[in-house]
Amino acid sequence: MGRLMLGEFNDWQEFLAADVLDLQGLPRKKLKSGKHDIQKRLSGEIQSFCKNNFTNMTVNKLENLYNEVKKERGLEIPLPDFERKYSKFNTSVLKDIPPYSTASISLWGLKFRYPEHFISSDLRQSLMLAIEAREKLNGFNKDRHKKLVNNQKTIKELIQQEDFANRSSILSCFNLLESYLNGLAWIFARDKEKMTKLSNNKRGLIEDNGRVKFRDKLIKYPEIITGHNLWREEDEPPALLLLCFKKFRDSIVHPSPFLAPERFGGHDKLQIFYSANIGVSMVISQQVVDIIGHIHRHVNGSDKARPAWLDELAKLLEQYEINYE
């Protein structure tokens, strides 16, 4: 199991080799040699593996895990269930892996799956796709119209690629932020003592029955979770600016020739839909990175490093400076 979680097997047949070995057919001398090797070498390696990666893993629990993995040639299990059935992981293994992750064991080794990692990857890929298309389109800027006509098919495909990538980026931005906020609420909700101290209204916000507005999550979750107001007057512009940009997300998710109601700004939804360019997607992406980083420090302490998935996204944005127009 240790070797599998480290990704050291090439196929399941290799993983199961010891299980199908005919011990009775082996020479007695070889059996004694194998027993000695297990007692003197492997037992120490197994104990070391358990100590380095888990808090209370035992050989018996590893055997139970092996039998579970053997059934389906792999295993996907919620992290809390894994730790309840087998053992808690050491903090050095989890690092910034959230407790609502899914532990996945396969020939690729032990991996952890959680929404922020997937959505931030979606956002990075869509931004890179938009940047690639924009850079290729910029190569046509000095060409005469006749040459543009001759390259019409290529230009059309690049424009479609850029438009698709920008719309995808904007949607991923809001999905990422809401996923992060929902994760914070889920972690807080597991603390029954803290939950009992909340008012009915705040408890309903944290438990999120599907009717909690995005704005309430953004503004109220950080204060409920920490007991301290995050969005002081000098900190409000990033959050409020993001809420202003939310009209792009809403126009993409709910495209309509009708104007938005006056209480939601009264803007032209189609005009907003068509103007979702690379500048908009880059600015919104940066806003989301800044806001998540701000909330992360507020909840975890100023010395807490930002999650790896956020760091990767921030580094991509630092490579480009595209003005919003």
N, C-alpha and C positions, 0 to 999 in steps of 0.2 A: 504493500500500500504506500509505503514511503517513496519508493522509486516511481510509482505511478503518479503520485502527487507532485513529484519533481519533474515529470514529463520525460522519464528515461526509457520508456518502452516504445517500440516501433509499431507493434500491433497487439491485438488482444490475445493472440495465441501465445506470444511471448509472456504476457502478463499471467496467463493461466497455466504456464508450463509446470510450475511446481504442484499445482492442484491435480494435474492429470498424470503425474509421475508415478510409475509402478514401483513403489518402495519394496514390495515383497520380492520383486525380480532382481533387485540390486544385490551385489555381493556383500557379505557381512562386513568385510573390511572397509568397503566404501561407505556403508551406513554408519559405521563407527567414526570414520573420518568426518562425515557430514555432521554428525551429532557434536563432535568436538569443535568443529568450525562454528556451529551455531552458538555453543556455550561460550566459547572464548572470544569470538569476533562479532558475529551478527547480533547477539544479545546486547552488547555494548553500543553498537551502531543504532539499534532500534531505540534503546533508552535515550541515547543522545538526540535522535531525531524527535522523539516525543518531547523531551525537555526543551529543545530549541524552538519548537513550533506550537506546543500546546501547554495548557496549565495542569491538566489532570488526565492525559491520555494514557491508557494502559494497553498491554499486548492483547488482552481479551477484547477491549473495545476496538482495536485495530482489526482484529479478526472479524468482529461483527460488521465493521465497515466494509471489509473485503467481501464478505458474503453478500452484502447489499449491492455493492458495485458489480459483482460477478453476475447477478441476475439480469441486469439490463445492459451490461458492458458500459458502465458509466453511471453517474448519479448527478441529479440536480435537486437541491434541497434548500429551503430557506435557511439562512444563517442561524437564526435563533433555534430552529429545530435541530440543526446539526450539532450545535453546542449543547443542547439539552440531551441529545441521544448519545453523543460521543465525548466531546470535550470542548472547552473554550479555547480559542486561539490566543496565542500570545499577542500583546499589543504590537510587537515588532513585525508580526506577520500581517495584521490587519491595517496598520498605519492609518490611512484616512478612509478605509472601507466602511461605509455606513452599516449599521446593524440590521437594516432591512434588506441587505443584499441576498442574492442567491449564490450558494456555494456550488460550483460545477466541477466535477472530477471526470476527466476524460484522458485520452492519449496525449492531449495538450498539457496535461498536468492539472493542478488545482487553480481555478480561476474564480473570481468573484464578479457577479453581474449585478448592476444596479442602474436605474434610469438615467441619472446624471451623466454617467460615462457614455452611454449610447447617444443621448441627445446632444451632448457637447461634441461628440464625434460627428454627428449629423451636421451640426453647425459649422464645424471646421471644414468638412468636405464641401458643403454648399458655398461657403465663402471662397474657398480655393477655386471652385468651379467658376464662380462669378468673376473672380480676379483674372483667371486664365482667359475667359471669354472677352473681358474688357481689354486686356492687354493685346489680344489678337485684333480686336476691332480698332484699337488705336493705331494699328499698323496701316489702316486704310484712310487715316485722317487727311493725308496730303494728296490722295489720289483724285484724279478728275472724275467727273460723273460717268463718263463713258466706261472707264475701267471699273467703277463701282457696279455698273449695270452688268458687266461681264462676269463679275464675282458675286452676283446677286444671291445665288443659292448658298454660297459659303457664308456671306454676311447675314442672311436670314437665319441660318442655323445657329450662328454665334449669338445673335440677338435673342433667339429663343432660349438658348442655353443660359445666357446671362439673366434673362427675365425669370426663368424657372428657378435658378439658383438664388436669386434675390428674394423671391417669394418664400422659398424654402427656408432661407436664413432667418427671415423675419418670424416665421412661425416657430422655428426651432428656438429662437431667442426667448419667446414667451413660454414655450413648453419647458425650457430648461429652468427658467426662474421659478415657475410654478412647481415643477418637480422638486426643486431644492427646498422651497418653502413647505411643501407637503411632507417632505422627509423630516424636516425640523419638527413639524407638528407631530408626526408619528412617534418620533423619539421622545418628545415631551409627554405625549399621551400615555406612554408606558410607565411613567412615574405616577402611580396611583395617589401617592401622598400629595404631590403637587397639584394633581388634577382636582382633588377634593377641596382644595383651597380656592379654586376659581369660582367666579360667579357663574350662574347658569348660561349667561350670554357668552362669556369667554370660553366656557367649556364647549358650548355648541360650535364656536368658531374653530377651536382646535380639532374637535372630532370630525368636522367637515362632512356634513350630511349631503353634500352635492350642491348646496345652494349658497355657499360662501363665495362672495365676489373676489375676484383677483385683487382688487384694490385693498380690500380688508385684509387679505393674507399678507400683502406687501407692507402695509402700514402697521397692522396690529400684531401680527405673529411675533416679530422680534421683541416687542414690549411685553407681551403675555409670557413669553418663554423666559425672559431674563428678569422681568419685574422693573425694567428701566426703559424709559423712552429712548428710542434710537433716532427718530426723525426730528431732531431739534431744528430750529428755524434755519440755521446755517447748513443743515444737511438735507433740507427738503428738495432743492432743485433737481438732484439726480433722479429721485423717485418721481417727482412731478413731471419731469421731462419725459421719463419713460412712459408715464400714463398718457402724456400727450401723443407719443408715438404709437400708443396702443390702437389708434384709429387705423393705422396701416394693417395691423393684425386683424382687426375686426372687419375691415373692408375685403381682406383676402378670404377670411373664413365665411363671411356673410356677404358675398358680392351682390349688389343690387343697384338698379338705376334710381331707386328712391333715395332722397336725401335722408341723412341720419336725423332722428328727432332733435329738436332744439336742446332738450336737456342733456343730449350727448354731443353737443357741439354744432349740429346742423350742417355738417360738412357734406360735400359731394362724394359719395362712396366710390363712384367709378373713377373720378379724377384722382382720388387717393390711391385706388387700385393700380391705375396706370403709372403713377409716379413712384412706385416702389423700386428705386434704382439702387445701384451699388453703394452710393453715398449713404442712403437711408439704412441699408442693411448693415453697413460698417459702423455707423453711429449707434444704432440700436444695440449691436453686438457689444460695443465698448461700454455702453451704459449698463448692460446686463452684467458684464464682468465686474465693473466698478461696484454695482449694487450688491452682488453676491459677496464680493470681497468685504464690503462694508458690514454686511449682516454677519458674515462668518467671523470677523474680528469681534463684533459686538457680542455674539453668542459664546464664542470659544476663548476669547481673550486676545489682546493685540499681538501677543507673541506666537500665536498659533499659525503655522504655515497654511497657506491656502491649499485646497485639495489639488491633487495632481491634474485632474481633468480640467479644472479652472485655469491652472497654470499653463497648460498646453494651449488653451484657447487664447489666453492673454498674450503669450509669446507670438502667436500668429498675428494678432492685431498690431503688435508692436512693430512688425516688419513693414506695415503699410500705413500710409497717411493719405486718406482720401477725403477730401472736403465734401461736406453735405451741401447740396444745392437745392 
